[in-house]
């Protein structure tokens, strides 16, 4: 494989990865809510990650 072919392949792979991360993958995110039995004091626990904050299609409303 020539060096030029390797560079083109890496460039294409980078573009596909960027499209996946910005356009496709955020639409696959899922929100789950669980009711668990807790006999202690009333508490609220929230966990979230990987919001893609800063991506062009992620608005403040989406994050809220």
mmCIF file as Biopython writes it, N, C-alpha, C and O atoms, coordinates in Angstrom:
data_model
#
loop_
_atom_site.group_PDB
_atom_site.id
_atom_site.type_symbol
_atom_site.label_atom_id
_atom_site.label_alt_id
_atom_site.label_comp_id
_atom_site.label_asym_id
_atom_site.label_entity_id
_atom_site.label_seq_id
_atom_site.pdbx_PDB_ins_code
_atom_site.Cartn_x
_atom_site.Cartn_y
_atom_site.Cartn_z
_atom_site.occupancy
_atom_site.B_iso_or_equiv
_atom_site.auth_seq_id
_atom_site.auth_asym_id
_atom_site.pdbx_PDB_model_num
ATOM 1   N N  . UNK A ? 1  ? 0.847   -1.178 0.000  1.0 0.0 1  A 1 
ATOM 2   C CA . UNK A ? 1  ? 0.000   0.000  0.000  1.0 0.0 1  A 1 
ATOM 3   C C  . UNK A ? 1  ? 0.893   1.242  0.000  1.0 0.0 1  A 1 
ATOM 4   O O  . UNK A ? 1  ? 1.828   1.347  0.793  1.0 0.0 1  A 1 
ATOM 5   N N  . UNK A ? 2  ? 0.597   2.159  -0.881 1.0 0.0 2  A 1 
ATOM 6   C CA . UNK A ? 2  ? 1.417   3.357  -0.971 1.0 0.0 2  A 1 
ATOM 7   C C  . UNK A ? 2  ? 1.088   4.320  0.175  1.0 0.0 2  A 1 
ATOM 8   O O  . UNK A ? 2  ? 0.033   4.227  0.803  1.0 0.0 2  A 1 
ATOM 9   N N  . UNK A ? 3  ? 2.002   5.229  0.425  1.0 0.0 3  A 1 
ATOM 10  C CA . UNK A ? 3  ? 1.818   6.213  1.491  1.0 0.0 3  A 1 
ATOM 11  C C  . UNK A ? 3  ? 0.604   7.096  1.214  1.0 0.0 3  A 1 
ATOM 12  O O  . UNK A ? 3  ? -0.159  7.420  2.124  1.0 0.0 3  A 1 
ATOM 13  N N  . UNK A ? 4  ? 0.433   7.481  -0.046 1.0 0.0 4  A 1 
ATOM 14  C CA . UNK A ? 4  ? -0.716  8.325  -0.406 1.0 0.0 4  A 1 
ATOM 15  C C  . UNK A ? 4  ? -2.031  7.596  -0.154 1.0 0.0 4  A 1 
ATOM 16  O O  . UNK A ? 4  ? -2.986  8.188  0.349  1.0 0.0 4  A 1 
ATOM 17  N N  . UNK A ? 5  ? -2.082  6.338  -0.495 1.0 0.0 5  A 1 
ATOM 18  C CA . UNK A ? 5  ? -3.288  5.532  -0.278 1.0 0.0 5  A 1 
ATOM 19  C C  . UNK A ? 5  ? -3.585  5.407  1.220  1.0 0.0 5  A 1 
ATOM 20  O O  . UNK A ? 5  ? -4.745  5.445  1.630  1.0 0.0 5  A 1 
ATOM 21  N N  . UNK A ? 6  ? -2.555  5.263  2.020  1.0 0.0 6  A 1 
ATOM 22  C CA . UNK A ? 6  ? -2.712  5.186  3.472  1.0 0.0 6  A 1 
ATOM 23  C C  . UNK A ? 6  ? -3.279  6.498  4.015  1.0 0.0 6  A 1 
ATOM 24  O O  . UNK A ? 6  ? -4.191  6.482  4.842  1.0 0.0 6  A 1 
ATOM 25  N N  . UNK A ? 7  ? -2.749  7.625  3.559  1.0 0.0 7  A 1 
ATOM 26  C CA . UNK A ? 7  ? -3.245  8.934  4.006  1.0 0.0 7  A 1 
ATOM 27  C C  . UNK A ? 7  ? -4.705  9.142  3.611  1.0 0.0 7  A 1 
ATOM 28  O O  . UNK A ? 7  ? -5.497  9.638  4.413  1.0 0.0 7  A 1 
ATOM 29  N N  . UNK A ? 8  ? -5.066  8.772  2.398  1.0 0.0 8  A 1 
ATOM 30  C CA . UNK A ? 8  ? -6.453  8.910  1.945  1.0 0.0 8  A 1 
ATOM 31  C C  . UNK A ? 8  ? -7.367  8.022  2.788  1.0 0.0 8  A 1 
ATOM 32  O O  . UNK A ? 8  ? -8.455  8.447  3.176  1.0 0.0 8  A 1 
ATOM 33  N N  . UNK A ? 9  ? -6.937  6.807  3.070  1.0 0.0 9  A 1 
ATOM 34  C CA . UNK A ? 9  ? -7.731  5.894  3.893  1.0 0.0 9  A 1 
ATOM 35  C C  . UNK A ? 9  ? -7.932  6.458  5.306  1.0 0.0 9  A 1 
ATOM 36  O O  . UNK A ? 9  ? -9.038  6.402  5.843  1.0 0.0 9  A 1 
ATOM 37  N N  . UNK A ? 10 ? -6.875  6.994  5.900  1.0 0.0 10 A 1 
ATOM 38  C CA . UNK A ? 10 ? -6.993  7.588  7.233  1.0 0.0 10 A 1 
ATOM 39  C C  . UNK A ? 10 ? -7.898  8.814  7.224  1.0 0.0 10 A 1 
ATOM 40  O O  . UNK A ? 10 ? -8.661  9.024  8.167  1.0 0.0 10 A 1 
ATOM 41  N N  . UNK A ? 11 ? -7.824  9.616  6.182  1.0 0.0 11 A 1 
ATOM 42  C CA . UNK A ? 11 ? -8.685  10.792 6.047  1.0 0.0 11 A 1 
ATOM 43  C C  . UNK A ? 11 ? -10.155 10.370 5.956  1.0 0.0 11 A 1 
ATOM 44  O O  . UNK A ? 11 ? -11.010 10.937 6.637  1.0 0.0 11 A 1 
ATOM 45  N N  . UNK A ? 12 ? -10.438 9.391  5.128  1.0 0.0 12 A 1 
ATOM 46  C CA . UNK A ? 12 ? -11.812 8.895  4.981  1.0 0.0 12 A 1 
ATOM 47  C C  . UNK A ? 12 ? -12.309 8.331  6.311  1.0 0.0 12 A 1 
ATOM 48  O O  . UNK A ? 12 ? -13.450 8.580  6.702  1.0 0.0 12 A 1 
ATOM 49  N N  . UNK A ? 13 ? -11.472 7.584  6.996  1.0 0.0 13 A 1 
ATOM 50  C CA . UNK A ? 13 ? -11.843 7.030  8.300  1.0 0.0 13 A 1 
ATOM 51  C C  . UNK A ? 13 ? -12.138 8.139  9.308  1.0 0.0 13 A 1 
ATOM 52  O O  . UNK A ? 13 ? -13.083 8.023  10.089 1.0 0.0 13 A 1 
ATOM 53  N N  . UNK A ? 14 ? -11.357 9.196  9.302  1.0 0.0 14 A 1 
ATOM 54  C CA . UNK A ? 14 ? -11.582 10.331 10.208 1.0 0.0 14 A 1 
ATOM 55  C C  . UNK A ? 14 ? -12.899 11.027 9.888  1.0 0.0 14 A 1 
ATOM 56  O O  . UNK A ? 14 ? -13.628 11.404 10.805 1.0 0.0 14 A 1 
ATOM 57  N N  . UNK A ? 15 ? -13.218 11.203 8.624  1.0 0.0 15 A 1 
ATOM 58  C CA . UNK A ? 15 ? -14.476 11.837 8.223  1.0 0.0 15 A 1 
ATOM 59  C C  . UNK A ? 15 ? -15.662 10.978 8.642  1.0 0.0 15 A 1 
ATOM 60  O O  . UNK A ? 15 ? -16.642 11.497 9.178  1.0 0.0 15 A 1 
ATOM 61  N N  . UNK A ? 16 ? -15.587 9.681  8.407  1.0 0.0 16 A 1 
ATOM 62  C CA . UNK A ? 16 ? -16.666 8.771  8.802  1.0 0.0 16 A 1 
ATOM 63  C C  . UNK A ? 16 ? -16.837 8.794  10.316 1.0 0.0 16 A 1 
ATOM 64  O O  . UNK A ? 16 ? -17.966 8.807  10.805 1.0 0.0 16 A 1 
ATOM 65  N N  . UNK A ? 17 ? -15.751 8.799  11.057 1.0 0.0 17 A 1 
ATOM 66  C CA . UNK A ? 17 ? -15.836 8.865  12.521 1.0 0.0 17 A 1 
ATOM 67  C C  . UNK A ? 17 ? -16.463 10.161 13.007 1.0 0.0 17 A 1 
ATOM 68  O O  . UNK A ? 17 ? -17.248 10.158 13.956 1.0 0.0 17 A 1 
ATOM 69  N N  . UNK A ? 18 ? -16.122 11.257 12.366 1.0 0.0 18 A 1 
ATOM 70  C CA . UNK A ? 18 ? -16.701 12.554 12.743 1.0 0.0 18 A 1 
ATOM 71  C C  . UNK A ? 18 ? -18.199 12.582 12.446 1.0 0.0 18 A 1 
ATOM 72  O O  . UNK A ? 18 ? -18.982 13.069 13.261 1.0 0.0 18 A 1 
ATOM 73  N N  . UNK A ? 19 ? -18.595 12.071 11.301 1.0 0.0 19 A 1 
ATOM 74  C CA . UNK A ? 19 ? -20.024 12.024 10.956 1.0 0.0 19 A 1 
ATOM 75  C C  . UNK A ? 19 ? -20.771 11.146 11.952 1.0 0.0 19 A 1 
ATOM 76  O O  . UNK A ? 19 ? -21.856 11.511 12.404 1.0 0.0 19 A 1 
ATOM 77  N N  . UNK A ? 20 ? -20.205 9.999  12.297 1.0 0.0 20 A 1 
ATOM 78  C CA . UNK A ? 20 ? -20.839 9.118  13.269 1.0 0.0 20 A 1 
ATOM 79  C C  . UNK A ? 20 ? -21.012 9.832  14.616 1.0 0.0 20 A 1 
ATOM 80  O O  . UNK A ? 20 ? -22.093 9.789  15.203 1.0 0.0 20 A 1 
ATOM 81  N N  . UNK A ? 21 ? -19.968 10.480 15.099 1.0 0.0 21 A 1 
ATOM 82  C CA . UNK A ? 21 ? -20.000 11.104 16.413 1.0 0.0 21 A 1 
ATOM 83  C C  . UNK A ? 21 ? -20.883 12.330 16.509 1.0 0.0 21 A 1 
ATOM 84  O O  . UNK A ? 21 ? -21.390 12.635 17.589 1.0 0.0 21 A 1 
ATOM 85  N N  . UNK A ? 22 ? -21.084 13.049 15.402 1.0 0.0 22 A 1 
ATOM 86  C CA . UNK A ? 22 ? -21.852 14.293 15.449 1.0 0.0 22 A 1 
ATOM 87  C C  . UNK A ? 22 ? -23.278 14.119 14.935 1.0 0.0 22 A 1 
ATOM 88  O O  . UNK A ? 22 ? -24.189 14.787 15.425 1.0 0.0 22 A 1 
ATOM 89  N N  . UNK A ? 23 ? -23.492 13.240 13.962 1.0 0.0 23 A 1 
ATOM 90  C CA . UNK A ? 23 ? -24.801 13.128 13.332 1.0 0.0 23 A 1 
ATOM 91  C C  . UNK A ? 23 ? -25.576 11.882 13.778 1.0 0.0 23 A 1 
ATOM 92  O O  . UNK A ? 23 ? -26.749 11.985 14.139 1.0 0.0 23 A 1 
ATOM 93  N N  . UNK A ? 24 ? -24.946 10.732 13.758 1.0 0.0 24 A 1 
ATOM 94  C CA . UNK A ? 24 ? -25.662 9.472  13.963 1.0 0.0 24 A 1 
ATOM 95  C C  . UNK A ? 24 ? -25.775 9.089  15.437 1.0 0.0 24 A 1 
ATOM 96  O O  . UNK A ? 24 ? -26.880 8.863  15.931 1.0 0.0 24 A 1 
ATOM 97  N N  . UNK A ? 25 ? -24.663 9.014  16.136 1.0 0.0 25 A 1 
ATOM 98  C CA . UNK A ? 25 ? -24.637 8.485  17.504 1.0 0.0 25 A 1 
ATOM 99  C C  . UNK A ? 25 ? -25.498 9.257  18.498 1.0 0.0 25 A 1 
ATOM 100 O O  . UNK A ? 25 ? -26.137 8.621  19.336 1.0 0.0 25 A 1 
ATOM 101 N N  . UNK A ? 26 ? -25.555 10.598 18.459 1.0 0.0 26 A 1 
ATOM 102 C CA . UNK A ? 26 ? -26.411 11.291 19.430 1.0 0.0 26 A 1 
ATOM 103 C C  . UNK A ? 26 ? -27.884 10.898 19.332 1.0 0.0 26 A 1 
ATOM 104 O O  . UNK A ? 26 ? -28.601 10.958 20.330 1.0 0.0 26 A 1 
ATOM 105 N N  . UNK A ? 27 ? -28.338 10.504 18.165 1.0 0.0 27 A 1 
ATOM 106 C CA . UNK A ? 27 ? -29.720 10.055 17.997 1.0 0.0 27 A 1 
ATOM 107 C C  . UNK A ? 27 ? -29.978 8.693  18.606 1.0 0.0 27 A 1 
ATOM 108 O O  . UNK A ? 27 ? -31.133 8.290  18.744 1.0 0.0 27 A 1 
ATOM 109 N N  . UNK A ? 28 ? -28.935 7.979  18.970 1.0 0.0 28 A 1 
ATOM 110 C CA . UNK A ? 28 ? -29.082 6.646  19.559 1.0 0.0 28 A 1 
ATOM 111 C C  . UNK A ? 28 ? -29.086 6.678  21.087 1.0 0.0 28 A 1 
ATOM 112 O O  . UNK A ? 28 ? -29.202 5.635  21.730 1.0 0.0 28 A 1 
ATOM 113 N N  . UNK A ? 29 ? -28.957 7.879  21.671 1.0 0.0 29 A 1 
ATOM 114 C CA . UNK A ? 29 ? -28.921 7.992  23.122 1.0 0.0 29 A 1 
ATOM 115 C C  . UNK A ? 29 ? -30.260 7.605  23.723 1.0 0.0 29 A 1 
ATOM 116 O O  . UNK A ? 29 ? -31.310 7.854  23.131 1.0 0.0 29 A 1 
ATOM 117 N N  . UNK A ? 30 ? -30.222 6.998  24.896 1.0 0.0 30 A 1 
ATOM 118 C CA . UNK A ? 30 ? -31.420 6.496  25.565 1.0 0.0 30 A 1 
ATOM 119 C C  . UNK A ? 30 ? -31.480 7.053  26.979 1.0 0.0 30 A 1 
ATOM 120 O O  . UNK A ? 30 ? -30.455 7.202  27.643 1.0 0.0 30 A 1 
ATOM 121 N N  . UNK A ? 31 ? -32.692 7.358  27.432 1.0 0.0 31 A 1 
ATOM 122 C CA . UNK A ? 31 ? -32.894 7.801  28.815 1.0 0.0 31 A 1 
ATOM 123 C C  . UNK A ? 31 ? -33.671 6.716  29.539 1.0 0.0 31 A 1 
ATOM 124 O O  . UNK A ? 31 ? -34.721 6.276  29.072 1.0 0.0 31 A 1 
ATOM 125 N N  . UNK A ? 32 ? -33.155 6.288  30.673 1.0 0.0 32 A 1 
ATOM 126 C CA . UNK A ? 32 ? -33.811 5.269  31.495 1.0 0.0 32 A 1 
ATOM 127 C C  . UNK A ? 32 ? -34.105 5.839  32.869 1.0 0.0 32 A 1 
ATOM 128 O O  . UNK A ? 32 ? -33.283 6.551  33.445 1.0 0.0 32 A 1 
ATOM 129 N N  . UNK A ? 33 ? -35.280 5.522  33.390 1.0 0.0 33 A 1 
ATOM 130 C CA . UNK A ? 33 ? -35.613 5.883  34.757 1.0 0.0 33 A 1 
ATOM 131 C C  . UNK A ? 33 ? -35.923 4.597  35.507 1.0 0.0 33 A 1 
ATOM 132 O O  . UNK A ? 33 ? -36.620 3.721  34.995 1.0 0.0 33 A 1 
ATOM 133 N N  . UNK A ? 34 ? -35.404 4.491  36.712 1.0 0.0 34 A 1 
ATOM 134 C CA . UNK A ? 34 ? -35.579 3.283  37.518 1.0 0.0 34 A 1 
ATOM 135 C C  . UNK A ? 34 ? -36.190 3.647  38.865 1.0 0.0 34 A 1 
ATOM 136 O O  . UNK A ? 34 ? -35.787 4.631  39.485 1.0 0.0 34 A 1 
ATOM 137 N N  . UNK A ? 35 ? -37.149 2.868  39.316 1.0 0.0 35 A 1 
ATOM 138 C CA . UNK A ? 35 ? -37.685 2.998  40.660 1.0 0.0 35 A 1 
ATOM 139 C C  . UNK A ? 35 ? -37.097 1.867  41.494 1.0 0.0 35 A 1 
ATOM 140 O O  . UNK A ? 35 ? -37.300 0.691  41.194 1.0 0.0 35 A 1 
ATOM 141 N N  . UNK A ? 36 ? -36.373 2.229  42.533 1.0 0.0 36 A 1 
ATOM 142 C CA . UNK A ? 36 ? -35.730 1.246  43.392 1.0 0.0 36 A 1 
ATOM 143 C C  . UNK A ? 36 ? -36.286 1.364  44.811 1.0 0.0 36 A 1 
ATOM 144 O O  . UNK A ? 36 ? -36.704 2.441  45.235 1.0 0.0 36 A 1 
ATOM 145 N N  . UNK A ? 37 ? -36.287 0.272  45.523 1.0 0.0 37 A 1 
ATOM 146 C CA . UNK A ? 37 ? -36.731 0.288  46.906 1.0 0.0 37 A 1 
ATOM 147 C C  . UNK A ? 37 ? -35.594 0.802  47.776 1.0 0.0 37 A 1 
ATOM 148 O O  . UNK A ? 37 ? -34.503 0.230  47.796 1.0 0.0 37 A 1 
ATOM 149 N N  . UNK A ? 38 ? -35.862 1.891  48.498 1.0 0.0 38 A 1 
ATOM 150 C CA . UNK A ? 38 ? -34.875 2.507  49.378 1.0 0.0 38 A 1 
ATOM 151 C C  . UNK A ? 38 ? -35.546 2.771  50.710 1.0 0.0 38 A 1 
ATOM 152 O O  . UNK A ? 38 ? -36.547 3.485  50.771 1.0 0.0 38 A 1 
ATOM 153 N N  . UNK A ? 39 ? -35.013 2.209  51.766 1.0 0.0 39 A 1 
ATOM 154 C CA . UNK A ? 39 ? -35.630 2.355  53.087 1.0 0.0 39 A 1 
ATOM 155 C C  . UNK A ? 39 ? -34.974 3.453  53.911 1.0 0.0 39 A 1 
ATOM 156 O O  . UNK A ? 39 ? -35.337 3.650  55.070 1.0 0.0 39 A 1 
ATOM 157 N N  . UNK A ? 40 ? -34.034 4.156  53.347 1.0 0.0 40 A 1 
ATOM 158 C CA . UNK A ? 40 ? -33.358 5.243  54.039 1.0 0.0 40 A 1 
ATOM 159 C C  . UNK A ? 40 ? -34.081 6.565  53.813 1.0 0.0 40 A 1 
ATOM 160 O O  . UNK A ? 40 ? -35.224 6.587  53.358 1.0 0.0 40 A 1 
ATOM 161 N N  . UNK A ? 41 ? -33.409 7.660  54.134 1.0 0.0 41 A 1 
ATOM 162 C CA . UNK A ? 41 ? -34.021 8.968  53.908 1.0 0.0 41 A 1 
ATOM 163 C C  . UNK A ? 41 ? -34.218 9.230  52.406 1.0 0.0 41 A 1 
ATOM 164 O O  . UNK A ? 41 ? -33.497 8.690  51.567 1.0 0.0 41 A 1 
ATOM 165 N N  . UNK A ? 42 ? -35.208 10.067 52.093 1.0 0.0 42 A 1 
ATOM 166 C CA . UNK A ? 42 ? -35.517 10.353 50.699 1.0 0.0 42 A 1 
ATOM 167 C C  . UNK A ? 42 ? -34.343 11.089 50.028 1.0 0.0 42 A 1 
ATOM 168 O O  . UNK A ? 42 ? -33.888 12.124 50.516 1.0 0.0 42 A 1 
ATOM 169 N N  . UNK A ? 43 ? -33.870 10.545 48.919 1.0 0.0 43 A 1 
ATOM 170 C CA . UNK A ? 43 ? -32.774 11.155 48.170 1.0 0.0 43 A 1 
ATOM 171 C C  . UNK A ? 43 ? -33.094 11.080 46.683 1.0 0.0 43 A 1 
ATOM 172 O O  . UNK A ? 43 ? -33.902 10.258 46.250 1.0 0.0 43 A 1 
ATOM 173 N N  . UNK A ? 44 ? -32.463 11.931 45.922 1.0 0.0 44 A 1 
ATOM 174 C CA . UNK A ? 44 ? -32.536 11.864 44.461 1.0 0.0 44 A 1 
ATOM 175 C C  . UNK A ? 44 ? -31.133 11.654 43.938 1.0 0.0 44 A 1 
ATOM 176 O O  . UNK A ? 44 ? -30.194 12.323 44.371 1.0 0.0 44 A 1 
ATOM 177 N N  . UNK A ? 45 ? -30.987 10.734 43.015 1.0 0.0 45 A 1 
ATOM 178 C CA . UNK A ? 45 ? -29.693 10.460 42.403 1.0 0.0 45 A 1 
ATOM 179 C C  . UNK A ? 45 ? -29.866 10.598 40.895 1.0 0.0 45 A 1 
ATOM 180 O O  . UNK A ? 45 ? -30.793 10.031 40.317 1.0 0.0 45 A 1 
ATOM 181 N N  . UNK A ? 46 ? -28.982 11.343 40.269 1.0 0.0 46 A 1 
ATOM 182 C CA . UNK A ? 46 ? -29.006 11.496 38.814 1.0 0.0 46 A 1 
ATOM 183 C C  . UNK A ? 46 ? -27.627 11.164 38.272 1.0 0.0 46 A 1 
ATOM 184 O O  . UNK A ? 46 ? -26.609 11.503 38.875 1.0 0.0 46 A 1 
ATOM 185 N N  . UNK A ? 47 ? -27.608 10.504 37.138 1.0 0.0 47 A 1 
ATOM 186 C CA . UNK A ? 47 ? -26.353 10.159 36.468 1.0 0.0 47 A 1 
ATOM 187 C C  . UNK A ? 47 ? -26.523 10.422 34.986 1.0 0.0 47 A 1 
ATOM 188 O O  . UNK A ? 47 ? -27.488 9.963  34.374 1.0 0.0 47 A 1 
ATOM 189 N N  . UNK A ? 48 ? -25.609 11.145 34.420 1.0 0.0 48 A 1 
ATOM 190 C CA . UNK A ? 48 ? -25.611 11.343 32.979 1.0 0.0 48 A 1 
ATOM 191 C C  . UNK A ? 48 ? -24.184 11.519 32.507 1.0 0.0 48 A 1 
ATOM 192 O O  . UNK A ? 48 ? -23.306 11.951 33.254 1.0 0.0 48 A 1 
ATOM 193 N N  . UNK A ? 49 ? -23.976 11.179 31.263 1.0 0.0 49 A 1 
ATOM 194 C CA . UNK A ? 49 ? -22.626 11.309 30.709 1.0 0.0 49 A 1 
ATOM 195 C C  . UNK A ? 49 ? -22.702 11.409 29.196 1.0 0.0 49 A 1 
ATOM 196 O O  . UNK A ? 49 ? -23.742 11.156 28.589 1.0 0.0 49 A 1 
ATOM 197 N N  . UNK A ? 50 ? -21.602 11.776 28.615 1.0 0.0 50 A 1 
ATOM 198 C CA . UNK A ? 50 ? -21.442 11.777 27.166 1.0 0.0 50 A 1 
ATOM 199 C C  . UNK A ? 50 ? -22.518 12.601 26.461 1.0 0.0 50 A 1 
ATOM 200 O O  . UNK A ? 50 ? -23.177 12.118 25.541 1.0 0.0 50 A 1 
ATOM 201 N N  . UNK A ? 51 ? -22.692 13.858 26.903 1.0 0.0 51 A 1 
ATOM 202 C CA . UNK A ? 51 ? -23.738 14.706 26.344 1.0 0.0 51 A 1 
ATOM 203 C C  . UNK A ? 51 ? -23.388 15.302 24.986 1.0 0.0 51 A 1 
ATOM 204 O O  . UNK A ? 51 ? -24.263 15.826 24.298 1.0 0.0 51 A 1 
ATOM 205 N N  . UNK A ? 52 ? -22.145 15.231 24.602 1.0 0.0 52 A 1 
ATOM 206 C CA . UNK A ? 52 ? -21.678 15.850 23.361 1.0 0.0 52 A 1 
ATOM 207 C C  . UNK A ? 52 ? -21.887 17.357 23.396 1.0 0.0 52 A 1 
ATOM 208 O O  . UNK A ? 52 ? -22.116 17.977 22.358 1.0 0.0 52 A 1 
ATOM 209 N N  . UNK A ? 53 ? -21.811 17.945 24.574 1.0 0.0 53 A 1 
ATOM 210 C CA . UNK A ? 53 ? -21.978 19.395 24.703 1.0 0.0 53 A 1 
ATOM 211 C C  . UNK A ? 53 ? -20.950 20.089 23.828 1.0 0.0 53 A 1 
ATOM 212 O O  . UNK A ? 53 ? -19.771 19.737 23.830 1.0 0.0 53 A 1 
ATOM 213 N N  . UNK A ? 54 ? -21.405 21.061 23.094 1.0 0.0 54 A 1 
ATOM 214 C CA . UNK A ? 54 ? -20.528 21.772 22.184 1.0 0.0 54 A 1 
ATOM 215 C C  . UNK A ? 54 ? -20.699 21.340 20.735 1.0 0.0 54 A 1 
ATOM 216 O O  . UNK A ? 54 ? -20.248 22.034 19.823 1.0 0.0 54 A 1 
ATOM 217 N N  . UNK A ? 55 ? -21.349 20.195 20.516 1.0 0.0 55 A 1 
ATOM 218 C CA . UNK A ? 55 ? -21.622 19.768 19.144 1.0 0.0 55 A 1 
ATOM 219 C C  . UNK A ? 55 ? -22.663 20.716 18.537 1.0 0.0 55 A 1 
ATOM 220 O O  . UNK A ? 55 ? -23.482 21.269 19.271 1.0 0.0 55 A 1 
ATOM 221 N N  . UNK A ? 56 ? -22.648 20.913 17.239 1.0 0.0 56 A 1 
ATOM 222 C CA . UNK A ? 56 ? -23.526 21.910 16.611 1.0 0.0 56 A 1 
ATOM 223 C C  . UNK A ? 56 ? -25.020 21.706 16.885 1.0 0.0 56 A 1 
ATOM 224 O O  . UNK A ? 56 ? -25.759 22.686 16.982 1.0 0.0 56 A 1 
ATOM 225 N N  . UNK A ? 57 ? -25.474 20.477 17.008 1.0 0.0 57 A 1 
ATOM 226 C CA . UNK A ? 57 ? -26.898 20.212 17.175 1.0 0.0 57 A 1 
ATOM 227 C C  . UNK A ? 57 ? -27.332 20.064 18.637 1.0 0.0 57 A 1 
ATOM 228 O O  . UNK A ? 57 ? -28.512 19.819 18.891 1.0 0.0 57 A 1 
ATOM 229 N N  . UNK A ? 58 ? -26.434 20.201 19.590 1.0 0.0 58 A 1 
ATOM 230 C CA . UNK A ? 58 ? -26.772 20.085 21.011 1.0 0.0 58 A 1 
ATOM 231 C C  . UNK A ? 58 ? -27.063 21.471 21.555 1.0 0.0 58 A 1 
ATOM 232 O O  . UNK A ? 58 ? -26.165 22.306 21.666 1.0 0.0 58 A 1 
ATOM 233 N N  . UNK A ? 59 ? -28.326 21.712 21.895 1.0 0.0 59 A 1 
ATOM 234 C CA . UNK A ? 59 ? -28.753 23.015 22.395 1.0 0.0 59 A 1 
ATOM 235 C C  . UNK A ? 59 ? -28.808 23.000 23.922 1.0 0.0 59 A 1 
ATOM 236 O O  . UNK A ? 59 ? -28.727 21.944 24.549 1.0 0.0 59 A 1 
ATOM 237 N N  . UNK A ? 60 ? -28.945 24.186 24.504 1.0 0.0 60 A 1 
ATOM 238 C CA . UNK A ? 60 ? -29.099 24.271 25.956 1.0 0.0 60 A 1 
ATOM 239 C C  . UNK A ? 60 ? -30.361 23.548 26.398 1.0 0.0 60 A 1 
ATOM 240 O O  . UNK A ? 60 ? -30.383 22.936 27.465 1.0 0.0 60 A 1 
ATOM 241 N N  . UNK A ? 61 ? -31.420 23.613 25.581 1.0 0.0 61 A 1 
ATOM 242 C CA . UNK A ? 61 ? -32.680 22.915 25.896 1.0 0.0 61 A 1 
ATOM 243 C C  . UNK A ? 61 ? -32.454 21.400 25.965 1.0 0.0 61 A 1 
ATOM 244 O O  . UNK A ? 61 ? -32.986 20.737 26.855 1.0 0.0 61 A 1 
ATOM 245 N N  . UNK A ? 62 ? -31.681 20.860 25.047 1.0 0.0 62 A 1 
ATOM 246 C CA . UNK A ? 62 ? -31.385 19.422 25.036 1.0 0.0 62 A 1 
ATOM 247 C C  . UNK A ? 62 ? -30.658 19.007 26.308 1.0 0.0 62 A 1 
ATOM 248 O O  . UNK A ? 62 ? -30.983 17.983 26.909 1.0 0.0 62 A 1 
ATOM 249 N N  . UNK A ? 63 ? -29.683 19.795 26.712 1.0 0.0 63 A 1 
ATOM 250 C CA . UNK A ? 63 ? -28.912 19.471 27.905 1.0 0.0 63 A 1 
ATOM 251 C C  . UNK A ? 63 ? -29.763 19.586 29.156 1.0 0.0 63 A 1 
ATOM 252 O O  . UNK A ? 63 ? -29.639 18.772 30.070 1.0 0.0 63 A 1 
ATOM 253 N N  . UNK A ? 64 ? -30.635 20.602 29.203 1.0 0.0 64 A 1 
ATOM 254 C CA . UNK A ? 64 ? -31.505 20.784 30.365 1.0 0.0 64 A 1 
ATOM 255 C C  . UNK A ? 64 ? -32.457 19.608 30.478 1.0 0.0 64 A 1 
ATOM 256 O O  . UNK A ? 64 ? -33.278 19.565 31.394 1.0 0.0 64 A 1 
#
